[in-house]
Amino acid sequence: MGIREEATPVPPGSSFSQFLQSMPKTWAAADVNAVIGAWSTAWGRGRTVLWGFGAHLIKVGLAPVVVDLMERGAIGGLMTNGAACVHDLELAMLGRTSEDVGPALDDGNFGMARETAQHLNEAISGGAAQGIGMGEAVGRAILESDYP
């Protein structure tokens, strides 16, 4: 990376598009711009855009952005892992996630909250009995609950 390839700060009041154009055209910034371009093209053509992501998207507080993009029709479906269901459920139940991953990395102890495991198991088992998948089952359980 050379100084001529670095990002260029944008002035206050700039559009998000101008911000993206100011990013470097190499490495991950180029990948982000390529994904956004492909996404925009697909969405503009009425194609379904599916998002695959890891649990940290939920854990770090980006779920409202994802929901907004879904409500606008920019995302047609989600694919994630079980940890995302854990974070989503805990945010609904407690208003925060329960685990601090850092200290648990050394000994591999994750998901130590009994209530989370109990509620997840009930939701997933109930969903299986109804013939629905894990994500839908946990989502329904959250929507039908009396969580704060």
Sequence and secondary structure as in RCSB ss.txt:
>XXXX:A:sequence
MGIREEATPVPPGSSFSQFLQSMPKTWAAADVNAVIGAWSTAWGRGRTVLWGFGAHLIKVGLAPVVVDLMERGAI
GGLMTNGAACVHDLELAMLGRTSEDVGPALDDGNFGMARETAQHLNEAISGGAAQGIGMGEAVGRAILESDYP
>XXXX:A:secstr
  GGGS     TT  HHHHHHTS SSHHHHHHHHHHHHHHHHHHTT   EEE  THHHHTT HHHHHHHHHTTS 
 EEE  HHHHHHHHHHHHHSS    HHHHTTTT     HHHHHHHHHHHHHHHHHT  HHHHHHHHHHTS   
